[in-house]
C-alpha cells in the first residue's frame, strides 16, 4: 500500500496440554512454548509494530510464588526487545542457580516466564497513545487467583462511550476511556460477580475458604461471563483472555470482522490471527486449522478441556476484505490465490485504458504488497497477448513468412521493476516546501526501460489518501516520460471510514471523498454537502438501530468512472509529461475474488453493525465542522 495507514493487531495464544518435562524430553527444552511464541509474534509483526506484549501463567504453584508474568515494549523493535529481556532473565537465573539448568521443576519455580499458558500481542495503535501503558496485554489484578484477568485483542468498539458510561452506572471508576480498559473492566465485573456467587454456593455446601478456591475453579462458567460482558458490544473484535488460575478464552465478533484461527492436538492448543502462522511455526497442514466461528468463543479450562460456545447471535458474516487485499501475509494458500484473482479480474479495464496495446506497455507494481496481484494481472496480460498472436497468425496465414512468424512469436509482455522505495530516507525537515521536496524522493524509479510512446501500468493494492501517489510516486514516474501512466488499484474506491480496527477515521483524508466533494461543487451542488450535514445532525439523538448512513448521498449522483477520473485529476496535477488514469477494482469483482471475506463497508458504506452508521455520520459532522477529532 503506497499510503501508510495503521491497522489491525495480532494475537497469539499457546496452551500446553502436557507437563513441561514432556517438552524437555521431546523437544530438548522446557522453553518450547516461549520459543514458539517468539516465532508466532514475529510471523505476525506485519499486523503491528507500535508495540508488543507477552504474558504467561504457571499452573499449580505454591501460595507466595509468582504465577503471572507480563512484559510489554514500545521499543522500535518491540518483539525482539521483549524476548531479549526474557532471555536475559533466563540466563541470569541459570548463572545464579546452575543446578536448575537440567531441572525443569526448578526452572518453573525460579524463571518468571515459564508456564503452561501463554499470550502474545502485536499492536498498531488506532485509539489512545503509543506509550507502553497502551500496549497489550492488559492486567486486572486481584489476590484471588481466579479474579486475575489478562486481556489482549485485535478490535475496535464503535460504542466505547456507551460502554464506559455503563461501567459508571455499575458504580465503577474506570481509570481511562480507552476501549481496551472498558472491555476488560466489563469482563472483570461479571467475573467478580460469578466468583462471589460461587463462593456463596461453596459456603452453603459447607466448604471452608481454602476449599472454596478449587470449587470456584471447577465451576466457573466462562461462557456465561462472556455473554453478559459482550451483550452491548458493537464493533469488530477478536478478544483473548487469561484467568489467573489457568482458564482462557478467545472470542470473535458476531459478524466475523476480525480473524481468528485455531489448532489442537494432544500437545497444544494454538490460536492466532493468521492461519499461515500456525502452519509454519507448528508444521501443521492447512486442513487441520480451523476458524473460530463468528459470535463464538474458544474456551479452555485449566483441565485442558476445549469447547467452542456461542456467545452472541451470529450476524451475516462480513469478514474484513482488507485482510485479503493487504493486511494478512500473502503466504496463506487462499489469500495468495485471491490476490492473484484481484489482479486478473481488473485486467479487462486495464486493456481498455491502453487500447489493447500490450506491445507498447510496461507493467509494474508499487513495492511490495501489490506483487501478488501483479502476478495475476500479468497472467491475464499474457492471455491477451497469446490471443493477439493467434489472431495475427490466422489473419496473415496465407502470406506468413518464417521471419514474420518469428516476429509475432517473439512478442512478450514487458515487465519491469519501476518504483523502488528508499526505506532509509527520512523527511526530517518540517518546513512545508522543503519537506514536500523530500517526500517526492521517497520513491526512486528505474531509468531507461520506458519509451516516450509507452503506457506505464503500475498496480497498487489500494489507494486510501492518495498523498504518496500524488507527492511521490506519480512525480517520479513522470520523469520517465511515458505517454500515459495508468495506476491500478486492486481494491475498490475507499469511500467511508473504518471503525473496526483500521486507522481510516477521517473522511476528508480519503481521496475518493475529496473527489465526490469536488464533483458536487463542480456541478454547483454545494447545498447537498450542507443537507447531508443536517441529516447527520438530526440522527444524533436516535438509537443506533435507527441510524442510516447519509454519507452515501454524497456519492449517489456519480458513477464509479466519474469519481475515478476526478481522483486522477486530484493526484495527477503534479504530472506534466504524461496523461494519468486511475482504475479501481469493482466491488462485484472483489467479492468474486474473495468470496469468504465479504466485509466491504469502507467501499460501499454498508456497515455490518449498527454502530458503523453512527460513526460514519459523526465523521461527516466532524468534516463539515472542521473538527479533527476521531468519530469513534
Secondary structure, 3 states (H helix, E strand, C coil): CCCCCCCCEEEEEEEECCCHHHHHHHHCCCCHHHHHHHHHHHCCHHHCCCEEEEEEECCCCCCCCCCEEEEEECCCCHHHHHHHHHHHHHHHHHHHCHHHCCCHHHHHHHCCCCCCEEEEEEECCCCCCCCHHHCCCEEECCCCHHHCEEEEEEEEECCHHHHHHHHHHCCCCCCCCCHHHHHHHHHHHHHHHHHHHHHHHHHHCCCCHHHHHHHHHHHCCHHHHHHHHHCCCCEEEEEEEEECCCCEEEEECCCCCCCCEEEECCCEEEEECCHHHHHHHHCCCHHHCEECCCCEEEEECCCCCEEEEECCCCCCCCCECHHHHHHCCCCCHHHHHHHHHHHHHCHHHHHHHCCCCCCCEEEEECCCCCHHHHHHHHHHHHHHHHHHHHHHHHHCCCCCCHHHHHHHHHCCCEECCCEEECCCCCCCCCCHHHHHHHHCCCEEECCCCCCCCCEEEEEECCCCCCHHHHHHHHHHHHCCCCCEEEEEECCCCCCCCCCCCCCCCCHHHCHHHHHHHHHHHHCCCHHHHHHHHHHHHHCCCCCHHHCCCCCHHHHHCCCHHHHHHHHHHHHCCCCCCCEEEEEECCHHHHHHHCCCCCECHHHHCCCCCHHHHHHHHHHHHHHHHCCCCCCC
